[in-house]
Amino acid sequence: MSVVERVAAFAARHQMFAPSDRVGVAVSGGADSIFLLHVLRELAPRLDLRPSVVHIEHGIRGDASLADAEFVESLAARLELPIHLHRANVPALGDNLEQAARRVRTAFYQHLVESGCVDRIATGHTRSDQAETVLYRLFRGAGLAGLSGILPVASPGIVRPLLDVTRAEIETWLRARSITWREDETNRDCSYARNRLRHEVLPLLAESFNPRIEEALVNLATLARDEEAFWASELEAQLPPLDEPIVVPVTLLTGQPAVARRLARRLVQMAKGDLRQIEFAHIERILKMANSSNGHERVLVPGVDVFRSFQWVRFSKIVDRIATPRDYAFPFQVPGAVELPGGFSRITLQMLEKTREDSRVMAGNELDFGRLPAASGTVATFELRNWRPGDKYRPVGRRQEEKIKLMFQEGRVPLWERRAWPIITYNGVILWTRQFGAAADFAPGPEARVVLRIDESGSEARIHRPAGTSNV
């Protein structure tokens, strides 16, 4: 099979293109991207593709960078292909040049896809690039996800049709057709780790250990990618429905280590949005916390606050927040409704008249209006506030007044829920609290004729479940 046919077969196997796709070919001017452009132009009639040229002049290499842009523009004109040219000043961004250049490229690719200029962006990553990437990540201690290497298809609309072709094959193909390309002199600079791998480490490994080292590394990437794809589908089936913030039972992270480790990584990714800077040690700290006998513990990993309280673990993104008062207090009229800060819960208070035949009582969520002091009027003002240290009252079913903090411990209420825990008071007297219900002195009996019914709705009200539940 010719090298062009192999590219076509690889693209088909990974479903990279659809009929009539507008494909922006990322062309730097180097051999790999020039080969990619010529091959996709050759395959375009058969695959029903509409290719165009995408070039980014990063402003890094001075006149050489400008000459690359001119070379690519001239090539696009000669091949009668439209070009999307973007000029940037990456050094002015004041960051690591390689990382900054990658962000510029990604942002431009995303713009082209989202604006409808192209449907796909094809890049010239090769089988040789894949081997170098896997070895580089192996040296840096990557797990299976990292050893998956360069993915054939990635967002935003990125496809890599050349991952089954070596750099040597590409240069042979170009020379046989007298097709020229640009050489980037920085590719020979071994002060860059990637270049040392390419020019020193891989040749040494091939000579001293395995002449087919490139093939071995590419096969490792394939195995790792297939393993990760399998586990991704398995993990989604094991995760319960999740809201923000992400709260899961601790038992989810205490099972078989291979599963627990992947679940922990997935939850960190969901909370943070990515897995950048997340290392093996971070995940192990989370699992150690989950398996600890301590009831409360906290682990901070890059970008994520992982907080355990009793049988729950919360994963929340660390963001810079403007300092706001933690306490709240709102006047509450009957009938009326108040939304708790954050918009996650709403508490409604309504007045209901009951006949003698209707003696049903909603245990814990009704108050006898007639028992409230100075409640002879038809309208009374209440206050909805959060729990404060030292708060205590006697709920229905208890013989004496108790601190709500002790009730939290008995009810295994996670620490992060307590500060905003809603309480309804009347003239400073606690009438009701979430989960623990009405105060015994104001609970309605069968004789009650006017009751105040308290309803809470929203995700905040559903976060805490009694001990022993398996979901959140």
C-alpha positions as CSV (number, residue, x, y, z in Angstrom):
1,M,0.0,0.0,0.0
2,S,1.4,3.4,-1.0
3,V,2.0,6.1,1.7
4,V,-1.0,8.1,0.3
5,E,-3.3,5.1,0.5
6,R,-2.1,4.6,4.1
7,V,-3.1,8.1,4.9
8,A,-6.5,7.6,3.4
9,A,-7.0,4.4,5.2
10,F,-6.0,5.8,8.6
11,A,-8.3,8.8,8.1
12,A,-11.2,6.5,7.2
13,R,-10.5,4.2,10.2
14,H,-10.7,7.1,12.6
15,Q,-13.6,8.8,10.8
16,M,-11.7,12.1,10.4
17,F,-13.6,13.5,7.4
18,A,-17.2,13.7,6.2
19,P,-18.3,14.4,2.6
20,S,-18.0,18.1,1.6
21,D,-15.8,18.9,4.6
22,R,-13.9,22.1,4.4
23,V,-10.5,21.1,5.7
24,G,-8.0,23.7,6.8
25,V,-4.5,22.2,6.5
26,A,-2.1,23.6,9.0
27,V,1.0,24.3,7.0
28,S,4.1,25.6,8.7
29,G,6.3,25.1,5.7
30,G,8.1,22.1,7.1
31,A,8.3,18.7,5.3
32,D,5.5,17.1,7.3
33,S,2.9,19.9,6.7
34,I,3.9,20.2,3.0
35,F,3.4,16.5,2.5
36,L,0.0,16.7,4.3
37,L,-1.1,19.5,2.0
38,H,-0.1,17.7,-1.2
39,V,-1.7,14.4,-0.1
40,L,-5.0,15.9,1.0
41,R,-5.1,17.9,-2.2
42,E,-4.6,14.6,-4.1
43,L,-7.3,12.8,-2.0
44,A,-9.8,15.7,-2.1
45,P,-11.7,14.6,-5.2
46,R,-12.0,11.0,-3.9
47,L,-13.0,12.0,-0.3
48,D,-15.1,15.0,-1.4
49,L,-13.0,17.5,0.6
50,R,-12.5,21.2,0.1
51,P,-9.0,22.0,1.4
52,S,-7.5,25.3,2.3
53,V,-4.2,26.4,3.8
54,V,-3.9,27.6,7.4
55,H,-0.7,29.3,8.5
56,I,0.3,31.1,11.7
57,E,3.3,33.5,11.7
58,H,4.3,33.4,15.4
59,G,6.7,36.3,15.3
60,I,9.3,34.1,17.1
61,R,12.1,33.6,14.5
62,G,12.4,37.1,12.9
63,D,13.1,37.1,9.2
64,A,13.0,33.3,9.0
65,S,9.5,33.3,10.3
66,L,8.4,36.0,7.8
67,A,10.1,33.9,5.0
68,D,8.1,30.8,6.1
69,A,4.9,32.8,5.8
70,E,5.8,34.1,2.4
71,F,6.7,30.6,1.2
72,V,3.4,29.2,2.4
73,E,1.4,32.1,0.8
74,S,3.2,31.5,-2.5
75,L,2.5,27.7,-2.3
76,A,-1.2,28.3,-1.6
77,A,-1.4,30.7,-4.6
78,R,0.4,28.2,-6.9
79,L,-2.0,25.4,-5.8
80,E,-4.9,27.7,-6.2
81,L,-6.1,27.2,-2.6
82,P,-7.5,29.8,-0.2
83,I,-5.3,30.6,2.8
84,H,-6.2,31.7,6.4
85,L,-3.1,33.6,7.6
86,H,-2.7,34.7,11.2
87,R,0.1,36.9,12.5
88,A,0.9,36.9,16.2
89,N,3.6,38.3,18.5
90,V,4.1,35.3,20.8
91,P,7.3,36.7,22.5
92,A,5.2,39.7,23.7
93,L,2.9,37.4,25.6
94,G,5.6,37.0,28.3
95,D,5.1,33.2,28.8
96,N,7.0,30.1,27.9
97,L,7.4,30.4,24.1
98,E,6.3,26.8,23.3
99,Q,3.2,27.0,25.5
100,A,2.3,30.4,24.4
101,A,2.6,29.4,20.7
102,R,0.4,26.4,21.3
103,R,-2.3,28.5,22.9
104,V,-2.2,30.9,19.9
105,R,-2.5,28.0,17.5
106,T,-5.4,26.4,19.4
107,A,-7.3,29.7,19.7
108,F,-6.9,30.4,15.9
109,Y,-8.0,26.9,15.0
110,Q,-11.0,27.2,17.3
111,H,-11.9,30.5,15.7
112,L,-11.8,29.1,12.2
113,V,-14.0,26.1,13.2
114,E,-16.5,28.1,15.3
115,S,-16.8,30.9,12.6
116,G,-17.6,28.3,10.0
117,C,-14.5,28.9,7.8
118,V,-13.6,25.3,8.1
119,D,-15.1,22.1,9.4
120,R,-11.8,20.4,10.3
121,I,-8.2,21.4,11.0
122,A,-5.7,18.8,9.7
123,T,-2.2,18.9,11.3
124,G,1.0,17.2,10.2
125,H,1.8,15.1,13.3
126,T,3.6,11.9,12.3
127,R,4.3,8.5,13.6
128,S,7.7,9.8,14.6
129,D,6.2,12.6,16.5
130,Q,4.0,10.1,18.3
131,A,7.0,8.0,19.4
132,E,8.8,11.1,20.7
133,T,5.7,12.3,22.6
134,V,5.2,8.9,24.3
135,L,8.9,8.7,25.3
136,Y,8.9,12.3,26.6
137,R,5.8,11.7,28.7
138,L,7.1,8.4,30.0
139,F,10.2,10.2,31.2
140,R,8.0,12.7,32.9
141,G,6.0,10.0,34.8
142,A,2.8,10.1,32.8
143,G,0.1,7.4,33.4
144,L,-1.9,5.6,30.8
145,A,-3.8,8.7,29.7
146,G,-0.6,10.5,29.0
147,L,1.0,7.5,27.3
148,S,-2.0,7.6,24.8
149,G,0.2,10.2,23.1
150,I,-1.2,12.4,20.3
151,L,-4.8,11.5,19.6
152,P,-5.9,11.0,16.0
153,V,-9.0,13.2,16.6
154,A,-9.2,16.0,19.2
155,S,-11.1,19.2,19.8
156,P,-11.7,21.7,18.4
157,G,-12.1,19.7,15.2
158,I,-8.4,18.7,15.0
159,V,-7.5,15.6,12.9
160,R,-4.1,14.1,12.4
161,P,-4.0,11.9,9.3
162,L,-0.3,11.3,9.3
163,L,0.1,9.4,12.6
164,D,0.7,6.2,10.6
165,V,3.5,7.7,8.5
166,T,7.1,8.2,9.6
167,R,9.1,11.4,9.0
168,A,11.6,9.4,6.9
169,E,8.8,8.2,4.6
170,I,7.6,11.7,4.2
171,E,10.9,13.1,3.1
172,T,11.5,10.3,0.7
173,W,8.1,10.9,-0.9
174,L,8.8,14.7,-1.3
175,R,12.3,14.2,-2.7
176,A,11.0,11.7,-5.3
177,R,8.7,14.4,-6.6
178,S,11.2,17.3,-6.2
179,I,8.9,19.1,-3.8
180,T,10.7,21.6,-1.6
181,W,10.0,22.6,2.0
182,R,11.4,24.9,4.6
183,E,13.8,23.8,7.4
184,D,13.3,25.3,10.8
185,E,16.8,25.8,12.2
186,T,15.5,25.5,15.8
187,N,14.6,21.8,15.1
188,R,18.4,21.1,15.4
189,D,18.8,23.0,18.7
190,C,19.4,20.3,21.3
191,S,18.9,22.8,24.1
192,Y,15.2,21.9,23.6
193,A,14.2,18.6,25.3
194,R,12.2,17.4,22.3
195,N,15.2,17.9,20.0
196,R,17.4,15.9,22.4
197,L,14.9,13.1,22.3
198,R,14.8,13.2,18.5
199,H,18.5,13.5,17.7
200,E,20.2,11.9,20.7
201,V,18.0,9.7,22.9
202,L,15.9,7.8,20.3
203,P,18.9,7.0,18.1
204,L,20.8,5.7,21.1
205,L,17.9,3.5,22.2
206,A,17.5,2.2,18.6
207,E,21.2,1.4,18.4
208,S,21.7,-0.1,21.9
209,F,18.3,-1.7,22.8
210,N,15.7,-2.0,20.1
211,P,16.1,-1.0,16.4
212,R,12.3,-0.8,16.2
213,I,11.9,1.5,19.2
214,E,9.7,3.9,17.3
215,E,7.2,1.1,16.5
216,A,7.3,-0.1,20.1
217,L,6.4,3.4,21.4
218,V,3.7,3.9,18.9
219,N,2.2,0.5,19.8
220,L,2.3,1.5,23.5
221,A,0.3,4.6,22.6
222,T,-2.3,2.6,20.8
223,L,-2.7,0.2,23.7
224,A,-2.9,3.0,26.2
225,R,-5.5,4.9,24.1
226,D,-7.7,1.8,23.7
227,E,-7.5,1.1,27.5
228,E,-8.5,4.7,28.3
229,A,-11.4,4.6,25.8
230,F,-12.7,1.4,27.5
231,W,-12.4,2.8,31.0
232,A,-14.0,6.1,30.0
233,S,-17.2,4.3,29.0
234,E,-17.0,2.1,32.1
235,L,-16.6,5.1,34.5
236,E,-19.5,7.1,33.0
237,A,-21.7,4.2,33.9
238,Q,-20.5,4.1,37.5
239,L,-20.8,7.8,38.2
240,P,-24.1,9.0,39.7
241,P,-25.9,12.0,38.4
242,L,-23.9,15.0,39.5
243,D,-24.7,18.7,40.2
244,E,-22.5,21.6,41.1
245,P,-20.6,21.3,43.4
246,I,-19.7,17.7,42.8
247,V,-20.5,15.6,45.8
248,V,-20.0,11.8,45.8
249,P,-20.2,9.0,48.4
250,V,-16.7,8.2,49.8
251,T,-17.3,4.5,48.9
252,L,-17.0,5.5,45.3
253,L,-13.3,6.1,45.9
254,T,-12.5,3.1,48.3
255,G,-13.0,0.2,45.9
256,Q,-10.6,-1.6,43.6
257,P,-7.6,0.8,43.2
258,A,-7.6,0.7,39.4
259,V,-11.2,1.8,39.3
260,A,-11.0,4.3,42.2
261,R,-7.9,5.9,40.7
262,R,-9.7,6.5,37.4
263,L,-12.8,7.8,39.1
264,A,-10.8,10.2,41.2
265,R,-9.1,11.5,38.0
266,R,-12.4,11.9,36.2
267,L,-14.0,13.8,39.2
268,V,-11.0,16.2,39.3
269,Q,-11.3,16.7,35.6
270,M,-15.1,17.4,35.9
271,A,-14.5,19.9,38.6
272,K,-11.5,21.7,37.0
273,G,-12.2,21.3,33.4
274,D,-8.9,19.6,32.5
275,L,-6.1,17.5,34.1
276,R,-3.2,19.9,33.6
277,Q,-0.6,19.7,36.4
278,I,-2.5,16.8,38.0
279,E,0.1,14.1,38.8
280,F,0.0,10.6,40.2
281,A,0.8,11.8,43.7
282,H,-2.2,14.1,43.7
283,I,-4.6,11.3,42.9
284,E,-3.0,9.0,45.5
285,R,-3.5,11.7,48.2
286,I,-7.2,11.8,47.3
287,L,-7.5,8.0,47.6
288,K,-5.5,8.0,50.9
289,M,-8.0,10.6,52.3
290,A,-11.0,8.5,51.1
291,N,-9.6,5.4,52.8
292,S,-8.7,7.2,56.0
293,S,-10.5,6.6,59.3
294,N,-10.7,10.4,59.8
295,G,-14.2,11.8,59.4
296,H,-13.1,15.1,58.0
297,E,-10.1,15.9,55.8
298,R,-9.1,18.1,53.0
299,V,-6.7,17.8,50.0
300,L,-5.8,20.6,47.7
301,V,-4.6,19.6,44.2
302,P,-3.8,22.1,41.4
303,G,-7.1,23.9,40.7
304,V,-9.4,21.7,42.8
305,D,-10.4,21.6,46.5
306,V,-11.2,18.0,47.5
307,F,-13.0,18.0,50.9
308,R,-14.2,14.9,52.8
309,S,-16.8,15.1,55.5
310,F,-18.3,11.9,57.0
311,Q,-19.3,9.6,54.0
312,W,-19.2,12.4,51.4
313,V,-16.4,13.8,49.2
314,R,-16.8,17.2,47.5
315,F,-14.8,18.2,44.4
316,S,-14.9,22.0,43.7
317,K,-12.9,24.2,41.5
318,I,-10.6,26.7,43.2
319,V,-11.5,30.2,41.9
320,D,-10.6,33.7,43.0
321,R,-13.7,35.0,44.7
322,I,-14.4,38.5,46.1
323,A,-14.8,38.2,49.8
324,T,-18.4,38.2,50.8
325,P,-20.0,37.9,54.3
326,R,-20.6,34.3,55.1
327,D,-23.7,35.1,57.3
328,Y,-27.1,36.0,55.9
329,A,-30.5,37.1,57.4
330,F,-33.7,38.0,55.5
331,P,-37.0,39.2,56.8
332,F,-39.7,36.7,55.9
333,Q,-43.4,37.4,55.6
334,V,-46.3,35.0,55.5
335,P,-47.1,34.1,52.8
336,G,-43.8,34.5,51.2
337,A,-40.7,32.9,49.7
338,V,-36.9,33.6,50.0
339,E,-34.1,32.3,47.8
340,L,-31.0,31.4,49.7
341,P,-27.7,33.0,48.6
342,G,-26.2,31.2,45.6
343,G,-29.6,30.5,44.1
344,F,-29.5,26.8,44.9
345,S,-32.5,26.6,47.2
346,R,-35.8,28.4,47.8
347,I,-37.8,28.4,51.0
348,T,-41.6,29.1,50.9
349,L,-43.8,29.8,53.9
350,Q,-47.6,29.6,53.5
351,M,-50.5,29.8,55.8
352,L,-53.1,27.1,55.7
353,E,-56.5,26.7,57.5
354,K,-57.5,23.3,58.5
355,T,-61.0,21.9,59.3
356,R,-61.7,19.6,62.2
357,E,-61.9,16.8,59.6
358,D,-58.5,17.6,58.3
359,S,-56.1,16.8,61.1
360,R,-53.2,15.7,59.0
361,V,-49.8,17.2,59.9
362,M,-46.7,17.3,57.8
363,A,-44.3,16.1,60.5
364,G,-41.5,18.6,61.0
365,N,-42.5,21.1,58.3
366,E,-45.5,22.7,59.9
367,L,-45.9,25.2,62.8
368,D,-49.0,26.0,64.8
369,F,-49.7,29.7,64.1
370,G,-51.8,30.0,67.2
371,R,-48.9,29.1,69.4
372,L,-46.7,31.9,68.2
373,P,-46.4,34.8,70.7
374,A,-48.2,38.0,69.6
375,A,-49.5,36.2,66.5
376,S,-53.1,37.6,66.8
377,G,-52.8,39.6,63.6
378,T,-53.1,38.1,60.2
379,V,-49.6,38.9,59.1
380,A,-46.4,38.2,61.0
381,T,-42.8,38.9,60.2
382,F,-40.2,36.1,60.5
383,E,-36.5,35.9,59.7
384,L,-34.7,33.4,57.6
385,R,-31.0,33.2,58.5
386,N,-28.1,30.8,58.4
387,W,-26.9,28.6,61.3
388,R,-24.5,30.3,63.8
389,P,-22.2,28.6,66.3
390,G,-24.1,28.2,69.6
391,D,-27.6,27.9,68.1
392,K,-29.8,25.5,69.9
393,Y,-33.4,24.5,70.2
394,R,-35.7,21.6,71.0
395,P,-37.0,19.9,67.9
396,V,-40.0,17.6,67.9
397,G,-39.2,14.2,69.5
398,R,-36.4,15.6,71.8
399,R,-36.8,16.0,75.6
400,Q,-34.6,19.0,75.9
401,E,-32.9,21.8,74.1
402,E,-29.8,20.8,72.2
403,K,-27.1,22.5,70.1
404,I,-27.7,22.3,66.4
405,K,-24.0,21.5,66.0
406,L,-24.5,18.2,67.9
407,M,-27.5,17.4,65.6
408,F,-25.2,18.0,62.6
409,Q,-22.8,15.4,64.0
410,E,-25.6,12.9,64.7
411,G,-27.1,13.5,61.3
412,R,-23.6,13.3,59.6
413,V,-24.2,16.6,57.8
414,P,-21.0,17.5,55.8
415,L,-19.0,20.4,57.1
416,W,-19.4,22.4,53.9
417,E,-23.2,22.5,54.2
418,R,-23.4,23.7,57.8
419,R,-22.5,27.4,57.5
420,A,-25.4,28.2,55.1
421,W,-27.8,25.8,56.8
422,P,-31.2,27.6,56.9
423,I,-33.0,28.5,60.1
424,I,-36.4,30.3,60.6
425,T,-36.8,32.4,63.7
426,Y,-39.6,34.5,65.2
427,N,-38.5,37.3,67.6
428,G,-35.1,35.6,67.9
429,V,-36.7,32.2,68.8
430,I,-35.8,29.3,66.5
431,L,-38.9,27.8,65.0
432,W,-37.5,25.5,62.3
433,T,-34.3,24.2,60.8
434,R,-33.7,22.2,57.6
435,Q,-33.8,18.4,58.2
436,F,-34.4,18.7,62.0
437,G,-37.8,20.3,61.6
438,A,-40.1,22.3,63.7
439,A,-39.5,23.3,67.3
440,A,-41.5,21.1,69.7
441,D,-43.1,24.2,71.4
442,F,-44.6,25.3,68.1
443,A,-45.4,22.0,66.4
444,P,-49.1,21.6,65.6
445,G,-51.3,19.1,67.2
446,P,-54.6,17.7,65.9
447,E,-56.4,20.7,67.4
448,A,-54.4,23.2,65.3
449,R,-56.6,25.2,62.9
450,V,-54.1,27.6,61.3
451,V,-50.7,26.2,60.4
452,L,-47.6,27.6,58.7
453,R,-46.2,25.1,56.2
454,I,-42.5,25.3,55.2
455,D,-41.3,24.0,51.9
456,E,-37.8,23.9,50.6
457,S,-37.0,23.2,47.0
458,G,-33.8,23.2,44.9
459,S,-30.5,21.3,44.6
460,E,-29.1,22.5,47.9
461,A,-32.0,20.8,49.7
462,R,-31.1,17.5,48.0
463,I,-27.3,17.5,48.6
464,H,-27.4,15.8,52.0
465,R,-28.9,12.3,52.3
466,P,-29.2,10.2,55.4
467,A,-26.3,7.8,56.2
468,G,-26.3,4.7,54.2
469,T,-27.6,6.1,50.9
470,S,-25.6,5.2,47.8
471,N,-26.2,8.3,45.7
472,V,-26.0,12.1,45.9
